[in-house]
Amino acid sequence: MKSNNWTKEETIVAFNVYCKIPFKASSKTNPTIIKYANILGRSPSALNMKVGNFGRLDPELKKQGIVGLAHGSKLEEDVWNEFNGNWEKLAFESELLISKFADKPIEEISEIDFEDIKEGIERETIVKQRVNQSFFRSAVLSSYYFKCCITGLSIPDFLIASHIIPWAKNKEQRLNPRNGLCLNSIHDKAFDKGFITISPDYTVIISNDFIEFEKENAVRDFFYKYKNQKIILPDKFLPTREFLDYHYQNIFKK
């Protein structure tokens, strides 16, 4: 019979789940909770409680009046302090633990297609990179409840976990969910190319480079319609203001 005491490895997986699920949607009947509870050999209620315990440690939730569960363990605090901010370590280490608990290769448990990757050191590097990118996508999209933060579009195939500071520009922030925005594919491209930006007060700003196209219906519908509008904020992993300012200063076409 499973011990009531959670191990550190189980608690790290619980933090992984905390990052992958909209906090207000967490419950014992949530499919993601059920999936990972089965992998851990825990009840959905027990895993959901752990997710709630991590919520009590998140200052962003507290600012919104969301306090999580009142009681928790020292182990949760230790895992939070070790991994909150060390996203690359959390992403791959927690996914490895999930594959260990599931007794399946990480390539299978991560549900990523690796058929195009050859064996060897290069394969290990690419596998790690894709697993990390998948974690980043899950963390960012779930924090926005799988909706584009500008338009509210919720079709999963059209949603992108868009980096605020580009992947190539800051290695330390590549997997930081606070360096991400949930955007649809069109606005992701516009953001990436600097045609739009999000101000540090979370307002959509449109580039003057659109002026020559402003009479086009599509440009008005896709872009000018959202000018000066506040984005839909996530329930956790609020975009860091310094990252948004970097995008405005260095990428946005003023």
N, C-alpha and C positions, 0 to 999 in steps of 0.2 A: 504493500500500500504506500502511496506517495506521502512523504513527510509533509507536515503542515508548514515547516520552515522552508522558505524559499532560499535557494542557493544564489550566489552572485551571478552565475551564468544565466539562470532563469530570470533574474531581475534585469540583466542587460537586455535580454530578449523582450521583456515587458516594456523597457524604455524604447526599444525599437518600435514596438506596437504603438506606444504613446505618440511617437513621431508620425506614424502612418495613418492615423485615424482622426477625423474631426472630433474634438474633445466632447462637444455637446451631443454627438451621435454615438458615443461609447455606451454600450449596454451589454448585458449578458446574451442578448439576442442578435447583436450586430454580427454579420457574417465574418468580418475580419477578426473579431474577438474569438468567435467560435473556432475559426481556422487555426489560430496560433495557440489557443487553449488546448486543442486536440494534439498539436505537435508537442507541447510541453507536458502533456498528460495531466493538465490541471482542469478544473471546472471553468466554464466561461465566467461564472460569477467571481471566482478567485482572480482571474486575469483582469477582469473589468475593475475590480477593486484596486489592483496594482496600478492600472492606468490612472484611476482617480487619485491614488496616492502621489503619483508623479505630478498630477495637476496642482496639488497643494504647494509644490516647490517652484512652480513657474510664476515669476513676478508679473508677466504679461497678462496672465489669467486673473491674477489678483487685482490688477488695475481695472479690469472689466467687471469686477465684482464676482468673478468665478473663482471659488476657493478650493475646488476639488474636495477630497475627503479630509476630514479633520485629523485623522491619525495615520501614522505610517511608521516605517522602520528606519533605523540608522543606515541599513544597507541601501535603501532607496536613495537616501541623501548622499551616500558615498558614490553610488553609480552616477547620480545626477552631477555631482561635483567633478567626477572623473571624465565624463563624456560630453556634458553640455558645453559646447565650444570646441570640442575635439571631434569634429564631425566625421573626418576620414577614418579615424580609429573606430568610432561607433558604427559607421556604415558597414565596413567589411567584417569587423570582428563579430558584430551581432548577427550578420547574415551567415557567417561561418557557424556560429552556435546554432542557428535555426536549422542549418543542413545537418548538423551533428544530432540534434534532438529528433529530427525527422528521419535520420539514417538514410539520407539521399545526398547525391552530389550537389554542390552549390549551383552548378549549371542547371540542374533540374528544379531545385527548390526556388530559384530566383525567377523561373519562367522566362528566361532570356534565351534567344536562339544563338548558339555558339557554333553552329555547323560550319561556318565560314572561317573559323579560327584553327590554325594548325597547332600541333602539339609543340611543347617546349617552353622556354622562358618567355617568349613573346606571348604565348597563349595565356600564361599565368598573369602577365601584366594587363592584357586586354580584358580577361575575365574580371579581374579586380576593378578595372576602370568601369566596365559596364554594370557590374553589381553596384558600385558606388553611385553611378548616374541614376540607376533605377531607384535606389534609396532616396536620392535627392528629389527625384520627380514625385515619388509617393509622399514624401514629407511636405513638399510645397503644395501640391494639388489638394491634398487632404486638408491642409490648414485653411484653404480657401473654399472648402466644401465642394471641390471639383467644379468651380465656376470661374470663368474669366473675370479678373478683378475690374476690368473696364466695362465690358458689355454684359456680363452675367451669363454668357453662353456656357452651357453645361454638357455639350456633346463631347465625350471623352477623347475621341479620335482627333478632335480639333484643338485640344488643349496642350500647352507647352509649359514646362517649368523653366521659365526664362531667367537667366542670370542677369543681375543688375550690373555688377562688375564682371566683365566677360571672363569665361573660363581661362583663357590664356593670360589674363592680366594679373591675377592674384591667386596663386596656388593654395594659400592658406584658407581662402574663403570659397573655394570651389564647391564644397558640399554643405556649406552653411545655409540652412533653410531661410535664414534672414537675409540672404543674398539672392532670394528668388521671388518671382512674381508668377502667378498663374495667369497666363495670357492665351488667347486664341492664336492660331497660327499666323493670321494676317497682322495682328497688333504685335505679336512677338517679333516678326520680321521688321516692322516699322520701328520698334523699340531698339532692336539690335543694330539697325542702320542709323539710328539717331533722328528719325523723323518725328518721334514722340518721346516724351520722358515723363517721369512722375516726380513731382517736386517733393522736398522733404516734409511738406505738410500733406502729402498724398493726393495732390491734385494733378490731373492730366494736362500736360502742356503740349501744344502742337507747334511744329517747326514752321518757320516762315518759308521753307523750301516748298511747302504745299501751295503757296499763293498762286502759282501759275496753273494749278489744277483745281482751284477752289470752286470753279463753276461746274465741275463734273459731279453728277449725282452721287456716284460711288464714293468720292472723296468726302462729300458732305455727310453721307450716311455712315461711313466707316470711321471718319476722323473728326470733322468739325462738330458733329453731334455731341461728342464727348469732351470738347474743349472746356477746360476749367471745372470739370466734374470731379468730385472726389471718387477715388477708387473704392471698391468693396474691400474692407479690411479683413484680414484673417483672424481666426479666434486665437491663434498662437503663431509664433515665428513672424512677428511684425517686421516688415522691411526696415533695415537699419537706415537711419536718416543720412549717415555719412556715406553709405553706399549709393543712395539716391542722389546725393550731391555730387559724388564722383561721376555718375552717369551724366548729370546735367552739365558739369564742367568739361568733361572729356569726350563724350560721345554724341550728345545732343547737338543737332544742327541749329544754331541760334539764328 
